[in-house]
Amino acid sequence: MLTMTLTAPRFRYLDALTTAFVVILLVSNLVAQKVCMIGPFAVSGAVLLFPITYIFGDVFTEVYGFAASRRAIWLGFFGTGLLYLMGAIVISLPPAPGWKNQAAFATVFGFIPRILAASLIAFWAGEFANSYTMARLKLLTDGRKLWTRTIGSTVVGQAVDTVLVIALTFGGIYPVRTLLNIMATGYMLKVGYEVLATPLTYLVVNGLKAAEKVDTFDWQRNFNPFSFKE
């Protein structure tokens, strides 16, 4: 029997899932600098992993509620910020005599400030848009038709993320037409990823609800992303 709850008890799997979410986010940032060819599309290596963070966001919100998703987003935000900061610090330190990999290390861990800021802002805004939409749609559908929420929230969240990251990174560098093309390509790939992953999302969500004995509805939730009160 599932329990309808507005508060967050101690869950068995939430911490492990949050850790996995942050790890996937960090790895996505590390591989993002390589541009790969997937069929006719030239895309960042992050496309292989980053959309999974939105699936995690859906799972957090659907099973544990907006508060759990908010906690995970902030942990991911600060974890990514720490990665950028430590990368910059270590690159600036003089290499030891005989260590010949400074240029390669700087290529992998050297984040351009503009890209850094764009990535953090887009991640934060996109993830919160995804989680908020997911929570609201669950209330509107009374918990039915999970697919409408997983896809609908991704449509909103990835739109916010994609527009912000492309506009803030490449605005003023490329013509508007080129920017729109990059946005459209990345957006379609990310949303398509979510659609294809819907059966897996159903499996994970239903399994967690049964294991944790919870199905959270955010009827009285504080949706302020800067508030950590239940």
N, CA, C and O of each residue as an XYZ file, in Angstrom:
920
protein
N       0.860     -1.196      0.000
C       0.000      0.000      0.000
C       0.891      1.239      0.000
O       1.739      1.393      0.879
N       0.700      2.130     -0.992
C       1.500      3.340     -1.081
C       1.004      4.394     -0.104
O      -0.192      4.495      0.169
N       1.925      5.163      0.409
C       1.590      6.203      1.370
C       1.658      7.563      0.702
O       2.684      7.912      0.118
N       0.587      8.338      0.775
C       0.593      9.694      0.258
C       1.182     10.595      1.328
O       0.664     10.664      2.443
N       2.260     11.284      0.995
C       2.959     12.038      2.029
C       3.357     13.418      1.535
O       3.630     13.613      0.350
N       3.385     14.361      2.446
C       3.841     15.712      2.133
C       5.190     15.994      2.765
O       5.828     16.990      2.422
N       5.629     15.172      3.651
C       6.922     15.360      4.288
C       7.897     14.315      3.791
O       7.491     13.331      3.173
N       9.178     14.517      4.054
C      10.205     13.624      3.522
C      10.817     12.781      4.631
O      11.713     13.247      5.335
N      10.345     11.538      4.800
C      10.969     10.663      5.787
C      12.323     10.193      5.280
O      12.748     10.570      4.188
N      12.986      9.389      6.057
C      14.288      8.870      5.659
C      14.082      7.745      4.655
O      13.487      6.719      4.985
N      14.565      7.927      3.445
C      14.366      6.931      2.398
C      15.615      6.081      2.207
O      16.729      6.507      2.511
N      15.409      4.884      1.704
C      16.506      3.931      1.544
C      17.410      4.277      0.362
O      18.625      4.097      0.432
N      16.821      4.768     -0.711
C      17.580      4.909     -1.958
C      17.841      6.354     -2.385
O      18.565      6.591     -3.352
N      17.262      7.311     -1.679
C      17.361      8.701     -2.117
C      18.805      9.203     -2.146
O      19.210      9.844     -3.116
N      19.579      8.924     -1.112
C      20.962      9.405     -1.076
C      21.805      8.804     -2.202
O      22.618      9.496     -2.814
N      21.606      7.517     -2.467
C      22.357      6.869     -3.544
C      21.982      7.462     -4.899
O      22.847      7.679     -5.748
N      20.702      7.719     -5.097
C      20.257      8.312     -6.353
C      20.789      9.733     -6.516
O      21.177     10.135     -7.613
N      20.805     10.485     -5.428
C      21.323     11.849     -5.482
C      22.807     11.842     -5.827
O      23.267     12.662     -6.621
N      23.549     10.924     -5.234
C      24.980     10.799     -5.536
C      25.197     10.455     -7.007
O      26.060     11.034     -7.665
N      24.406      9.504     -7.520
C      24.518      9.126     -8.930
C      24.200     10.308     -9.839
O      24.852     10.504    -10.865
N      23.204     11.087     -9.461
C      22.830     12.280    -10.228
C      23.997     13.254    -10.324
O      24.303     13.752    -11.407
N      24.648     13.528     -9.201
C      25.765     14.472     -9.186
C      26.947     13.928     -9.991
O      27.592     14.676    -10.726
N      27.233     12.641     -9.857
C      28.341     12.034    -10.601
C      28.093     12.130    -12.104
O      28.995     12.496    -12.857
N      26.890     11.806    -12.543
C      26.561     11.891    -13.968
C      26.689     13.322    -14.465
O      27.169     13.556    -15.574
N      26.265     14.274    -13.654
C      26.383     15.679    -14.026
C      27.844     16.085    -14.190
O      28.192     16.765    -15.156
N      28.706     15.673    -13.250
C      30.123     16.028    -13.316
C      30.801     15.383    -14.527
O      31.580     16.033    -15.225
N      30.504     14.111    -14.774
C      31.086     13.432    -15.930
C      30.623     14.111    -17.224
O      31.403     14.263    -18.164
N      29.365     14.511    -17.266
C      28.845     15.201    -18.447
C      29.631     16.469    -18.726
O      29.927     16.784    -19.879
N      29.965     17.189    -17.681
C      30.732     18.416    -17.856
C      32.152     18.132    -18.336
O      32.716     18.915    -19.099
N      32.728     17.024    -17.895
C      34.090     16.683    -18.307
C      34.158     16.272    -19.774
O      35.130     16.589    -20.460
N      33.142     15.575    -20.258
C      33.182     15.095    -21.644
C      32.528     16.077    -22.609
O      32.502     15.838    -23.816
N      32.002     17.177    -22.084
C      31.250     18.108    -22.924
C      32.116     18.808    -23.966
O      31.598     19.291    -24.973
N      33.428     18.870    -23.736
C      34.270     19.671    -24.615
C      34.580     18.989    -25.942
O      35.035     19.641    -26.882
N      34.338     17.679    -26.028
C      34.551     17.006    -27.309
C      33.285     17.095    -28.151
O      32.186     16.798    -27.683
N      33.462     17.509    -29.406
C      32.359     17.554    -30.350
C      32.357     16.241    -31.128
O      33.344     15.893    -31.776
N      31.243     15.518    -31.059
C      31.143     14.198    -31.676
C      30.171     14.235    -32.853
O      29.285     15.087    -32.921
N      30.354     13.299    -33.770
C      29.409     13.135    -34.865
C      28.475     11.972    -34.544
O      28.917     10.831    -34.413
N      27.184     12.266    -34.419
C      26.164     11.234    -34.232
C      25.264     11.314    -35.456
O      24.378     12.165    -35.538
N      25.504     10.420    -36.400
C      24.822     10.516    -37.687
C      25.241     11.804    -38.370
O      26.436     12.070    -38.495
N      24.290     12.608    -38.815
C      24.633     13.869    -39.471
C      24.811     15.038    -38.504
O      25.073     16.164    -38.927
N      24.668     14.768    -37.204
C      24.685     15.852    -36.228
C      26.032     15.965    -35.515
O      26.595     14.963    -35.075
N      26.533     17.174    -35.408
C      27.724     17.447    -34.606
C      27.252     17.933    -33.241
O      26.660     19.007    -33.132
N      27.511     17.154    -32.212
C      26.995     17.473    -30.887
C      28.086     17.322    -29.833
O      29.087     16.637    -30.041
N      27.869     17.969    -28.717
C      28.782     17.831    -27.590
C      28.698     16.431    -27.008
O      27.640     15.802    -27.030
N      29.824     15.943    -26.485
C      29.839     14.636    -25.842
C      28.885     14.553    -24.671
O      28.495     13.457    -24.269
N      28.503     15.696    -24.114
C      27.585     15.719    -22.972
C      26.205     15.200    -23.335
O      25.455     14.771    -22.457
N      25.855     15.231    -24.623
C      24.524     14.780    -25.047
C      24.300     13.314    -24.686
O      23.161     12.884    -24.510
N      25.392     12.544    -24.575
C      25.263     11.125    -24.253
C      24.806     10.897    -22.817
O      24.160      9.891    -22.522
N      25.137     11.824    -21.924
C      24.844     11.626    -20.503
C      23.926     12.672    -19.897
O      23.070     12.349    -19.073
N      24.100     13.931    -20.301
C      23.401     15.010    -19.612
C      21.881     14.845    -19.589
O      21.268     15.157    -18.568
N      21.231     14.363    -20.683
C      19.773     14.197    -20.609
C      19.323     13.262    -19.493
O      18.184     13.345    -19.033
N      20.214     12.372    -19.055
C      19.846     11.462    -17.971
C      19.567     12.230    -16.684
O      18.781     11.778    -15.852
N      20.208     13.394    -16.514
C      19.963     14.177    -15.300
C      18.504     14.622    -15.229
O      17.958     14.784    -14.137
N      17.873     14.818    -16.382
C      16.463     15.192    -16.381
C      15.577     14.012    -16.020
O      14.521     14.186    -15.413
N      16.004     12.817    -16.391
C      15.274     11.624    -15.977
C      15.362     11.478    -14.457
O      14.382     11.136    -13.794
N      16.557     11.745    -13.918
C      16.714     11.732    -12.462
C      15.792     12.774    -11.826
O      15.145     12.504    -10.814
N      15.737     13.965    -12.427
C      14.865     15.000    -11.893
C      13.420     14.567    -11.860
O      12.696     14.854    -10.907
N      12.996     13.865    -12.919
C      11.629     13.342    -12.951
C      11.400     12.331    -11.831
O      10.365     12.354    -11.165
N      12.372     11.446    -11.630
C      12.251     10.417    -10.596
C      12.197     11.051     -9.209
O      11.358     10.683     -8.386
N      13.084     11.995     -8.954
C      13.090     12.670     -7.651
C      11.728     13.306     -7.363
O      11.159     13.125     -6.287
N      11.220     14.049     -8.342
C       9.978     14.786     -8.128
C       8.775     13.859     -8.028
O       7.913     14.043     -7.169
N       8.719     12.863     -8.907
C       7.578     11.946     -8.947
C       7.485     11.085     -7.694
O       6.399     10.875     -7.153
N       8.637     10.585     -7.234
C       8.636      9.655     -6.101
C       8.758     10.387     -4.778
O       7.974     10.162     -3.856
N       9.760     11.275     -4.690
C      10.102     11.879     -3.397
C       9.592     13.310     -3.215
O       9.564     13.819     -2.094
N       9.195     13.953     -4.296
C       8.680     15.305     -4.191
C       9.665     16.378     -4.597
O      10.860     16.127     -4.755
N       9.134     17.589     -4.764
C       9.928     18.725     -5.233
C      11.103     19.022     -4.310
O      12.175     19.395     -4.785
N      10.923     18.865     -3.006
C      11.987     19.180     -2.048
C      13.221     18.313     -2.285
O      14.348     18.801     -2.197
N      13.016     17.037     -2.583
C      14.146     16.147     -2.847
C      14.856     16.542     -4.133
O      16.084     16.500     -4.211
N      14.081     16.926     -5.139
C      14.670     17.371     -6.395
C      15.453     18.661     -6.192
O      16.547     18.820     -6.733
N      14.897     19.575     -5.419
C      15.576     20.844     -5.140
C      16.915     20.598     -4.462
O      17.906     21.247     -4.797
N      16.955     19.680     -3.524
C      18.206     19.346     -2.830
C      19.241     18.794     -3.811
O      20.410     19.176     -3.766
N      18.808     17.898     -4.691
C      19.723     17.304     -5.655
C      20.255     18.350     -6.631
O      21.436     18.336     -6.980
N      19.389     19.251     -7.067
C      19.813     20.291     -8.012
C      20.883     21.184     -7.398
O      21.884     21.492     -8.044
N      20.674     21.601     -6.154
C      21.661     22.458     -5.513
C      22.979     21.719     -5.282
O      24.049     22.307     -5.439
N      22.915     20.441     -4.910
C      24.148     19.668     -4.743
C      24.888     19.558     -6.077
O      26.113     19.676     -6.124
N      24.142     19.333     -7.153
C      24.761     19.276     -8.471
C      25.347     20.608     -8.882
O      26.421     20.662     -9.481
N      24.646     21.683     -8.562
C      25.125     23.029     -8.899
C      26.444     23.336     -8.199
O      27.401     23.783     -8.832
N      26.490     23.093     -6.884
C      27.722     23.379     -6.147
C      28.838     22.398     -6.502
O      30.009     22.779     -6.514
N      28.494     21.140     -6.791
C      29.501     20.176     -7.214
C      30.145     20.585     -8.522
O      31.362     20.488     -8.679
N      29.330     21.044     -9.466
C      29.860     21.505    -10.747
C      30.706     22.760    -10.566
O      31.758     22.906    -11.189
N      30.242     23.657     -9.715
C      31.025     24.859     -9.439
C      32.378     24.523     -8.843
O      33.383     25.148     -9.182
N      32.409     23.533     -7.949
C      33.682     23.106     -7.346
C      34.609     22.501     -8.399
O      35.817     22.737     -8.384
N      34.030     21.716     -9.318
C      34.828     21.142    -10.403
C      35.484     22.247    -11.224
O      36.679     22.179    -11.513
N      34.718     23.252    -11.599
C      35.263     24.363    -12.370
C      36.351     25.101    -11.592
O      37.406     25.425    -12.138
N      36.083     25.361    -10.313
C      37.029     26.119     -9.493
C      38.346     25.373     -9.324
O      39.418     25.945     -9.520
N      38.264     24.090     -8.958
C      39.485     23.315     -8.755
C      40.250     23.111    -10.057
O      41.480     23.069    -10.057
N      39.524     22.985    -11.167
C      40.191     22.889    -12.460
C      41.023     24.124    -12.726
O      42.172     24.020    -13.156
N      40.457     25.293    -12.477
C      41.166     26.545    -12.710
C      42.370     26.683    -11.783
O      43.437     27.121    -12.212
N      42.204     26.312    -10.513
C      43.300     26.435     -9.548
C      44.463     25.523     -9.915
O      45.616     25.955     -9.929
N      44.162     24.254    -10.214
C      45.227     23.290    -10.507
C      45.931     23.635    -11.816
O      47.144     23.461    -11.933
N      45.182     24.120    -12.794
C      45.816     24.535    -14.051
C      46.795     25.680    -13.822
O      47.856     25.732    -14.444
N      46.432     26.599    -12.922
C      47.284     27.767    -12.681
C      48.558     27.428    -11.911
O      49.523     28.191    -11.955
N      48.574     26.296    -11.205
C      49.779     25.905    -10.473
C      50.861     25.438    -11.438
O      50.553     24.764    -12.421
N      52.127     25.781    -11.179
C      53.203     25.363    -12.096
C      53.373     23.849    -12.086
O      53.363     23.235    -11.019
N      53.528     23.235    -13.264
C      53.707     21.782    -13.324
C      55.054     21.360    -12.760
O      56.015     22.128    -12.803
N      55.127     20.163    -12.241
C      56.382     19.630    -11.720
C      57.365     19.396    -12.874
O      56.945     19.105    -13.995
N      58.652     19.519    -12.608
C      59.652     19.254    -13.646
C      59.490     17.833    -14.205
O      59.358     16.867    -13.454
N      59.503     17.732    -15.512
C      59.370     16.430    -16.144
C      57.939     16.029    -16.459
O      57.719     15.054    -17.178
N      56.952     16.768    -15.931
C      55.561     16.439    -16.227
C      55.157     17.172    -17.496
O      55.114     18.402    -17.518
N      54.863     16.429    -18.545
C      54.698     17.003    -19.885
C      53.245     17.162    -20.316
O      52.981     17.463    -21.480
N      52.314     16.971    -19.416
C      50.908     16.926    -19.823
C      50.108     18.174    -19.456
O      48.878     18.137    -19.405
N      50.813     19.283    -19.201
C      50.113     20.494    -18.791
C      49.104     20.958    -19.847
O      47.978     21.325    -19.511
N      49.502     20.941    -21.104
C      48.607     21.413    -22.171
C      47.371     20.523    -22.281
O      46.252     21.016    -22.426
N      47.584     19.203    -22.212
C      46.449     18.281    -22.301
C      45.531     18.449    -21.101
O      44.308     18.436    -21.245
N      46.115     18.607    -19.909
C      45.320     18.786    -18.697
C      44.490     20.065    -18.794
O      43.316     20.089    -18.425
N      45.118     21.121    -19.293
C      44.419     22.400    -19.422
C      43.280     22.298    -20.441
O      42.248     22.951    -20.289
N      43.472     21.475    -21.480
C      42.423     21.294    -22.484
C      41.198     20.621    -21.878
O      40.066     21.002    -22.177
N      41.421     19.627    -21.031
C      40.316     18.879    -20.442
C      39.638     19.656    -19.321
O      38.409     19.698    -19.249
N      40.427     20.267    -18.451
C      39.877     20.901    -17.253
C      39.803     22.423    -17.340
O      39.362     23.079    -16.396
N      40.228     22.979    -18.456
C      40.205     24.431    -18.597
C      38.883     24.916    -19.162
O      38.662     24.854    -20.371
N      38.012     25.392    -18.306
C      36.702     25.862    -18.734
C      36.743     27.363    -18.976
O      37.147     28.131    -18.102
N      36.325     27.774    -20.162
C      36.253     29.194    -20.471
C      35.187     29.832    -19.580
O      34.079     29.307    -19.479
N      35.507     30.959    -18.931
C      34.558     31.560    -17.981
C      33.150     31.750    -18.539
O      32.166     31.518    -17.837
N      33.053     32.165    -19.779
C      31.718     32.385    -20.358
C      30.947     31.077    -20.452
O      29.756     31.034    -20.145
N      31.619     30.007    -20.876
C      30.966     28.702    -20.978
C      30.597     28.188    -19.591
O      29.534     27.601    -19.392
N      31.491     28.419    -18.643
C      31.246     28.005    -17.254
C      29.972     28.649    -16.726
O      29.093     27.966    -16.200
N      29.878     29.967    -16.870
C      28.703     30.674    -16.360
C      27.437     30.225    -17.083
O      26.394     30.029    -16.459
N      27.534     30.062    -18.401
C      26.372     29.649    -19.182
C      25.888     28.267    -18.761
O      24.685     28.037    -18.643
N      26.818     27.354    -18.538
C      26.463     25.989    -18.158
C      25.768     25.954    -16.807
O      24.750     25.281    -16.643
N      26.315     26.678    -15.841
C      25.734     26.681    -14.501
C      24.337     27.304    -14.494
O      23.411     26.764    -13.889
N      24.199     28.437    -15.167
C      22.900     29.121    -15.199
C      21.859     28.255    -15.898
O      20.736     28.106    -15.414
N      22.242     27.679    -17.049
C      21.299     26.868    -17.826
C      20.907     25.607    -17.064
O      19.737     25.225    -17.057
N      21.874     24.962    -16.424
C      21.563     23.765    -15.634
C      20.589     24.092    -14.524
O      19.579     23.408    -14.357
N      20.880     25.124    -13.772
C      20.044     25.498    -12.630
C      18.624     25.826    -13.069
O      17.659     25.307    -12.509
N      18.500     26.685    -14.069
C      17.169     27.108    -14.520
C      16.409     25.963    -15.171
O      15.215     25.792    -14.927
N      17.092     25.176    -16.000
C      16.436     24.082    -16.694
C      15.947     22.992    -15.759
O      14.835     22.487    -15.914
N      16.778     22.629    -14.786
C      16.397     21.566    -13.854
C      15.223     21.996    -12.971
O      14.318     21.205    -12.706
N      15.243     23.242    -12.521
C      14.132     23.695    -11.685
C      12.848     23.837    -12.509
O      11.761     23.561    -12.000
N      12.957     24.259    -13.763
C      11.779     24.325    -14.627
C      11.207     22.927    -14.845
O       9.990     22.743    -14.846
N      12.084     21.948    -15.030
C      11.663     20.561    -15.213
C      10.944     20.035    -13.967
O       9.867     19.447    -14.068
N      11.539     20.247    -12.806
C      10.974     19.726    -11.563
C       9.655     20.401    -11.218
O       8.705     19.740    -10.799
N       9.596     21.701    -11.393
C       8.363     22.442    -11.092
C       7.225     21.977    -11.997
O       6.107     21.740    -11.537
N       7.524     21.850    -13.287
C       6.502     21.401    -14.238
C       6.029     19.994    -13.898
O       4.836     19.696    -13.958
N       6.978     19.132    -13.540
C       6.648     17.748    -13.181
C       5.696     17.719    -11.981
O       4.691     17.007    -11.991
N       6.024     18.498    -10.955
C       5.206     18.511     -9.741
C       3.807     19.062    -10.014
O       2.816     18.517     -9.527
N       3.728     20.132    -10.786
C       2.431     20.740    -11.094
C       1.570     19.817    -11.950
O       0.368     19.695    -11.714
N       2.172     19.174    -12.934
C       1.416     18.271    -13.792
C       0.897     17.063    -13.010
O      -0.175     16.539    -13.311
N       1.656     16.624    -12.008
C       1.198     15.503    -11.192
C      -0.067     15.876    -10.438
O      -0.973     15.056    -10.290
N      -0.128     17.112     -9.962
C      -1.332     17.570     -9.273
C      -2.502     17.692    -10.248
O      -3.631     17.329     -9.919
N      -2.225     18.204    -11.446
C      -3.276     18.396    -12.440
C      -3.844     17.068    -12.939
O      -5.038     16.958    -13.219
N      -2.971     16.058    -13.048
C      -3.423     14.749    -13.549
C      -3.811     13.801    -12.424
O      -4.192     12.657    -12.672
N      -3.714     14.282    -11.181
C      -4.030     13.459    -10.011
C      -3.202     12.175     -9.998
O      -3.674     11.114     -9.592
N      -1.959     12.301    -10.452
C      -1.040     11.167    -10.405
C      -1.190     10.163    -11.519
O      -0.494      9.147    -11.527
N      -2.086     10.418    -12.468
C      -2.279      9.477    -13.577
C      -1.414      9.881    -14.778
O      -0.911     11.003    -14.849
N      -1.255      8.951    -15.711
C      -0.556      9.204    -16.975
C       0.831      9.794    -16.749
O       1.096     10.945    -17.096
N       1.695      9.000    -16.170
C       3.058      9.440    -15.865
C       3.772      9.984    -17.098
O       4.535     10.944    -16.993
N       3.539      9.391    -18.252
C       4.241      9.801    -19.460
C       3.989     11.269    -19.810
O       4.865     11.937    -20.360
N       2.788     11.771    -19.491
C       2.510     13.179    -19.784
C       3.399     14.096    -18.957
O       3.753     15.191    -19.393
N       3.755     13.644    -17.767
C       4.592     14.452    -16.888
C       6.076     14.349    -17.255
O       6.785     15.354    -17.293
N       6.536     13.120    -17.525
C       7.959     12.955    -17.844
C       8.318     13.675    -19.142
O       9.353     14.336    -19.232
N       7.455     13.539    -20.140
C       7.725     14.197    -21.422
C       7.427     15.691    -21.346
O       8.199     16.512    -21.840
N       6.298     16.035    -20.723
C       5.932     17.448    -20.618
C       6.946     18.276    -19.851
O       7.267     19.395    -20.253
N       7.456     17.735    -18.744
C       8.449     18.465    -17.957
C       9.767     18.597    -18.716
O      10.451     19.614    -18.606
N      10.119     17.570    -19.482
C      11.344     17.637    -20.275
C      11.215     18.659    -21.399
O      12.163     19.387    -21.693
N      10.051     18.714    -22.022
C       9.810     19.704    -23.077
C      10.065     21.115    -22.536
O      10.675     21.943    -23.212
N       9.599     21.378    -21.327
C       9.783     22.706    -20.718
C      11.221     22.889    -20.237
O      11.876     23.873    -20.583
N      11.710     21.940    -19.440
C      13.038     22.081    -18.841
C      14.154     22.146    -19.861
O      15.056     22.976    -19.752
N      14.094     21.263    -20.861
C      15.149     21.268    -21.876
C      15.067     22.504    -22.761
O      16.091     22.954    -23.275
N      13.891     23.056    -22.950
C      13.769     24.307    -23.708
C      14.499     25.430    -22.976
O      15.259     26.189    -23.577
N      14.257     25.522    -21.677
C      14.930     26.554    -20.875
C      16.440     26.338    -20.895
O      17.206     27.272    -21.131
N      16.862     25.101    -20.647
C      18.292     24.783    -20.608
C      18.962     25.061    -21.938
O      19.996     25.726    -21.979
N      18.391     24.563    -23.030
C      19.023     24.671    -24.344
C      19.115     26.113    -24.815
O      20.158     26.543    -25.307
N      18.031     26.860    -24.667
C      18.038     28.256    -25.104
C      19.069     29.059    -24.312
O      19.828     29.834    -24.893
N      19.099     28.880    -22.998
C      20.030     29.641    -22.173
C      21.482     29.290    -22.465
O      22.308     30.186    -22.641
N      21.808     28.000    -22.520
C      23.205     27.629    -22.676
C      23.742     28.052    -24.040
O      24.892     28.481    -24.136
N      22.940     27.941    -25.094
C      23.398     28.342    -26.430
C      23.466     29.859    -26.541
O      24.440     30.402    -27.064
N      22.435     30.544    -26.051
C      22.406     32.002    -26.149
C      23.531     32.636    -25.343
O      24.197     33.555    -25.820
N      23.746     32.149    -24.119
C      24.779     32.734    -23.263
C      26.186     32.359    -23.723
O      27.126     33.123    -23.501
N      26.347     31.206    -24.356
C      27.668     30.762    -24.799
C      28.052     31.371    -26.140
O      29.183     31.824    -26.319
N      27.119     31.382    -27.074
C      27.462     31.763    -28.450
C      26.799     33.043    -28.936
O      27.027     33.464    -30.070
N      25.970     33.676    -28.081
C      25.325     34.920    -28.486
C      26.343     35.987    -28.836
O      27.282     36.227    -28.077
N      26.162     36.634    -29.989
C      27.104     37.655    -30.436
C      28.276     37.106    -31.221
O      29.047     37.871    -31.800
N      28.423     35.787    -31.250
C      29.520     35.151    -31.987
C      29.017     34.618    -33.324
O      29.663     34.791    -34.358
N      27.845     33.959    -33.288
C      27.266     33.380    -34.492
C      25.980     34.128    -34.856
O      25.346     34.730    -33.989
N      25.593     34.091    -36.136
C      24.327     34.708    -36.538
C      23.145     34.042    -35.826
O      23.235     32.892    -35.396
N      22.047     34.777    -35.710
C      20.862     34.264    -35.027
C      20.376     32.973    -35.677
O      19.952     32.050    -34.982
N      20.433     32.903    -36.992
C      19.967     31.702    -37.692
C      20.771     30.473    -37.278
O      20.213     29.392    -37.089
N      22.082     30.647    -37.139
C      22.940     29.535    -36.710
C      22.616     29.129    -35.278
O      22.566     27.940    -34.964
N      22.397     30.111    -34.412
C      22.059     29.823    -33.017
C      20.749     29.042    -32.935
O      20.642     28.082    -32.173
N      19.768     29.451    -33.709
C      18.483     28.755    -33.695
C      18.628     27.318    -34.190
O      17.968     26.410    -33.687
N      19.497     27.122    -35.178
C      19.728     25.773    -35.694
C      20.380     24.885    -34.642
O      20.001     23.724    -34.481
N      21.366     25.433    -33.922
C      22.035     24.675    -32.856
C      21.046     24.344    -31.745
O      21.020     23.226    -31.232
N      20.237     25.329    -31.383
C      19.234     25.111    -30.333
C      18.246     24.020    -30.733
O      17.946     23.125    -29.943
N      17.742     24.101    -31.965
C      16.733     23.148    -32.416
C      17.282     21.730    -32.451
O      16.607     20.785    -32.044
N      18.529     21.584    -32.946
C      19.139     20.262    -33.039
C      19.340     19.646    -31.655
O      18.949     18.506    -31.403
N      19.961     20.429    -30.758
C      20.198     19.930    -29.400
C      18.911     19.627    -28.666
O      18.813     18.631    -27.949
N      17.919     20.491    -28.847
C      16.645     20.321    -28.150
C      15.930     19.049    -28.603
O      15.424     18.293    -27.774
N      15.888     18.814    -29.894
C      15.203     17.623    -30.411
C      15.880     16.341    -29.948
O      15.214     15.353    -29.635
N      17.211     16.365    -29.906
C      17.935     15.180    -29.445
C      17.646     14.896    -27.973
O      17.446     13.745    -27.583
N      17.626     15.948    -27.162
C      17.403     15.769    -25.731
C      15.976     15.294    -25.433
O      15.775     14.395    -24.616
N      15.000     15.895    -26.092
C      13.616     15.484    -25.871
C      13.405     14.072    -26.403
O      12.715     13.266    -25.779
N      13.998     13.774    -27.552
C      13.887     12.425    -28.096
C      14.469     11.386    -27.150
O      13.936     10.286    -27.014
N      15.572     11.747    -26.497
C      16.210     10.882    -25.503
C      15.211     10.539    -24.396
O      15.091      9.383    -23.991
N      14.506     11.546    -23.920
C      13.525     11.347    -22.844
C      12.373     10.460    -23.304
O      11.933      9.576    -22.570
N      11.892     10.696    -24.508
C      10.779      9.894    -25.025
C      11.179      8.423    -25.103
O      10.417      7.544    -24.699
N      12.374      8.159    -25.624
C      12.841      6.782    -25.745
C      13.062      6.128    -24.380
O      12.930      4.914    -24.228
N      13.399      6.958    -23.395
C      13.677      6.433    -22.052
C      12.413      6.274    -21.211
O      12.499      5.833    -20.065
N      11.240      6.623    -21.749
C       9.999      6.568    -20.972
C       9.735      5.193    -20.352
O       9.379      5.132    -19.175
N       9.892      4.090    -21.088
C       9.657      2.783    -20.450
C      10.579      2.531    -19.255
O      10.157      1.974    -18.241
N      11.853      2.949    -19.387
C      12.789      2.785    -18.273
C      12.378      3.657    -17.092
O      12.468      3.232    -15.941
N      11.928      4.873    -17.377
C      11.474      5.773    -16.312
C      10.301      5.159    -15.560
O      10.256      5.209    -14.331
N       9.354      4.582    -16.291
C       8.213      3.901    -15.663
C       8.700      2.792    -14.738
O       8.220      2.654    -13.613
N       9.657      2.003    -15.221
C      10.166      0.873    -14.445
C      10.812      1.348    -13.149
O      10.553      0.799    -12.078
N      11.661      2.382    -13.254
C      12.365      2.891    -12.076
C      11.391      3.528    -11.092
O      11.457      3.266     -9.891
N      10.484      4.365    -11.599
C       9.530      5.060    -10.732
C       8.633      4.074     -9.991
O       8.459      4.183     -8.777
N       8.072      3.128    -10.706
C       7.188      2.156    -10.060
C       7.945      1.284     -9.064
O       7.416      0.946     -8.005
N       9.176      0.919     -9.398
C       9.979      0.120     -8.484
C      10.312      0.871     -7.209
O      10.253      0.309     -6.115
N      10.663      2.144     -7.351
C      11.000      2.948     -6.172
C       9.772      3.218     -5.300
O       9.857      3.173     -4.073
N       8.643      3.496     -5.929
C       7.425      3.739     -5.143
C       7.069      2.519     -4.301
O       6.665      2.642     -3.144
N       7.224      1.344     -4.900
C       6.916      0.115     -4.166
C       7.937     -0.145     -3.070
O       7.574     -0.550     -1.965
N       9.220      0.087     -3.369
C      10.279     -0.190     -2.398
C      10.259      0.803     -1.237
O      10.467      0.427     -0.083
N      10.006      2.075     -1.556
C      10.023      3.113     -0.522
C       8.659      3.284      0.152
O       8.541      3.935      1.190
N       7.629      2.683     -0.460
C       6.257      2.811      0.049
C       5.845      4.279      0.155
O       5.378      4.739      1.197
N       6.030      4.999     -0.951
C       5.720      6.425     -0.959
C       5.330      6.856     -2.364
O       5.823      6.316     -3.354
N       4.443      7.831     -2.434
C       4.075      8.460     -3.696
C       3.739      9.908     -3.360
O       2.611     10.212     -2.972
N       4.699     10.786     -3.505
C       4.580     12.140     -2.972
C       3.815     13.066     -3.909
O       4.109     13.149     -5.101
N       2.816     13.768     -3.342
C       2.087     14.816     -4.047
C       2.421     16.146     -3.357
O       2.287     16.269     -2.139
N       2.851     17.128     -4.137
C       3.282     18.413     -3.570
C       2.114     19.391     -3.452
O       2.162     20.494     -3.996
N       1.068     18.979     -2.738
C      -0.114     19.834     -2.621
C       0.195     21.139     -1.897
O      -0.305     22.195     -2.283
N       1.016     21.074     -0.850
C       1.291     22.270     -0.052
C       2.775     22.623     -0.086
O       3.301     23.220      0.853
N       3.435     22.254     -1.163
C       4.883     22.448     -1.245
C       5.254     23.901     -1.501
O       4.556     24.614     -2.222
N       6.355     24.331     -0.905
C       6.946     25.624     -1.214
C       7.858     25.434     -2.431
O       8.889     24.767     -2.339
N       7.481     26.015     -3.559
C       8.231     25.814     -4.795
C       9.345     26.835     -4.999
O       9.941     26.900     -6.075
N       9.624     27.620     -3.988
C      10.731     28.581     -4.084
C      12.052     27.808     -4.157
O      12.368     27.063     -3.229
N      12.832     27.965     -5.236
C      14.085     27.187     -5.341
C      15.131     27.589     -4.310
O      16.080     26.845     -4.064
N      14.961     28.758     -3.708
C      15.937     29.227     -2.720
C      15.517     28.904     -1.291
O      16.213     29.265     -0.341
N      14.396     28.234     -1.137
C      13.934     27.848      0.200
C      14.163     26.366      0.403
O      13.919     25.562     -0.498
N      14.632     26.004      1.589
C      14.862     24.603      1.880
C      13.909     24.075      2.940
O      14.135     23.023      3.539
N      12.832     24.835      3.158
C      11.805     24.372      4.074
C      10.873     23.429      3.327
O      10.643     23.587      2.128
N      10.352     22.466      4.033
C       9.433     21.514      3.418
C       8.168     22.244      2.974
O       7.257     21.624      2.428
